[in-house]
Amino acid sequence: MANIKEIARISGVSVTTVSRVLNNHPYVSDDKRNAVLNTIEQLNYRRNMNAVHLITGRTKSVAVIMPLIRIYYFSIIMEGLAQEALLAQYRLVLCQTNYRPEEELKVLEMLRNKEIDGVVIVSTSLKPEVIEEYTAYGPIVTCQNSGESRFSSVYIEHYAAFRHGLQYLADKGYRSIGYCDGRKHGSSSSIRQSAFRDFHRESGLPLHEEWMIFDCLNEEHGAALLHRLSAMEERPEAIIVAGDHVAAALMIEAGKQGIRIPEDLAVIGFDNQPIGKLLGLTTIDNKLFEMGAAAFQTIHEQIHGDGGSQPVHRKLDYELIERSSV
Amino acid sequence: MANIKEIARISGVSVTTVSRVLNNHPYVSDDKRNAVLNTIEQLNYRRNMNAVHLITGRTKSVAVIMPLIRIYYFSIIMEGLAQEALLAQYRLVLCQTNYRPEEELKVLEMLRNKEIDGVVIVSTSLKPEVIEEYTAYGPIVTCQNSGESRFSSVYIEHYAAFRHGLQYLADKGYRSIGYCDGRKHGSSSSIRQSAFRDFHRESGLPLHEEWMIFDCLNEEHGAALLHRLSAMEERPEAIIVAGDHVAAALMIEAGKQGIRIPEDLAVIGFDNQPIGKLLGLTTIDNKLFEMGAAAFQTIHEQIHGDGGSQPVHRKLDYELIERSSV
């Protein structure tokens, strides 16, 4: 701050005027602006942006809470966020938390400490009540359906999308359907489990508990999944897999074992990943890039909005993409 | 700052003392520290971290210049960076630049403006001379071999790694070898082109210009590559492909077309991606996660080091992983 004072003294203006010039504030006379700019040029002064942030109360930074970057689902949302941030000239502070609540809380504390202007939560292990406490300090947007919460959300309806996939399989004549997901206790996967059980109860199709398989996060798990299905006495005719990369690995392993897709096993994936397209995988496109872009647009509007801190809930459409694996 | 002044007034201490307490500075008497802490508790004052940054001159943030997140190569480096940043309690400011030099310069300006403590450049379109100008303002680490430059680097030797792959193919008896890469004019791909030409000149094997294929960045390009090779009058017996996801797509398309790997076409990839492992793709593991981790460790040492700003150049080892595609 000493530097700003010095510039003010040499320019013969107030400190307030200097900070207005630094921030392109309109209410500064041309004479004063020129005096300040000349002094700055003489002193070759570079502004310390921390002083600017302190004065403006804005950092033009948004933090992103994300468990793991290398998961396709997360990396594509991140790319959508990053594209919009670049357009808006905002910076993203990436907080890879591995679902550790203490790390996620630290990011929310950054909002309280005014280090960032808002937080986008791509996926979290925190309860909504905990997140709500921080809405007093600035806007928060999640990429999960947060219902009636006091923070905003941009989401697809996992329940409807998942039931759509199940109904599609039933309409194609499959009577026994399995299901594979990542974390068993995640908020999206809990919703998918409900959809799976509700669908079976309402359709009257048989539900085998062993056909619900969890902890399938990567390609190795996808290959192991095929072997697990093969070893079952009674295996499902079709399977719906949350994550095209897992479904793709299952398909590749099936090819090695002489199991035909879809004749011996029909497969629907999630995410519309490039590898799935190559393999002819039917999938549910949950518009990840669009979700990231919409999440940034929403937080940006909330930061700049003068309509107070009313939460916004934006539902995005999913799309079933038919290929040859069903 | 008004808040800090107020706390100082109520506590009966100087502003300096308040800021020392906020920053856990040792030279504060217990009496004064307690007085300040009591006042803060009474006022429920949360420190504005921008004030703390201004006072300490540290932001505990490092910016990362990265063209695109969704490319496997970049996302794994990012994950290595993020893991180490989490351990060191640093934040990463992600700057997805799409190789736009004006955006890359803005990130370097953040270093000059003291908004961040250092910059990691994963890949850039800026010339080394331009980057060197910014070393006066703080540490910079690149993930490319920067030779004798004034900024640091953590890298694998793409030239040696690529020649190793070519020699491996020659040793297996392949006499005609093709090459596929992403950007033609990138710094790493320029090095690989040199390696490809030098290898052919020194080994005496025939080099066909049409066997050097560029702009293969994604899975679709990989599938198209197979068709391009199939359409050649004289096609190579083997191909080395920068990017396992492109090589994997080529292999999957070959399977559809009845082209046998390696009997009709041998393939070596780069990056050791999970999809390549599933397909039995022989690859050169360029240790991307380790590179990201080492890049963060290096910038962290440079931020906290008292040995001045001497650049460090760390070479990491690559590894040829033999599977069944050669």
Interface residues (C-beta under 8 A of the other chain):
Chain A: M1 R46 R47 N48 M49 N50 A51 H53 L54 T59 S61 A63 V64 L68 I69 R70 S75 I76 M78 E79 A82 Q83 A85 L86 R91 L92 V93 L94 C95 Q96 T97 N98 E103 M110 R112 N113 K114 E115 N218 E219 E220 A223 H245 A248 A249 I252 E253 G255 P274 I275 K277 L278 L279
Chain B: M1 R46 R47 N48 M49 N50 A51 H53 L54 T59 S61 A63 V64 L68 I69 R70 S75 I76 M78 E79 A82 Q83 A85 L86 R91 L92 V93 L94 C95 Q96 T97 N98 E103 M110 R112 N113 K114 E115 N218 E219 E220 A223 H245 A248 A249 I252 E253 G255 P274 I275 K277 L278 L279
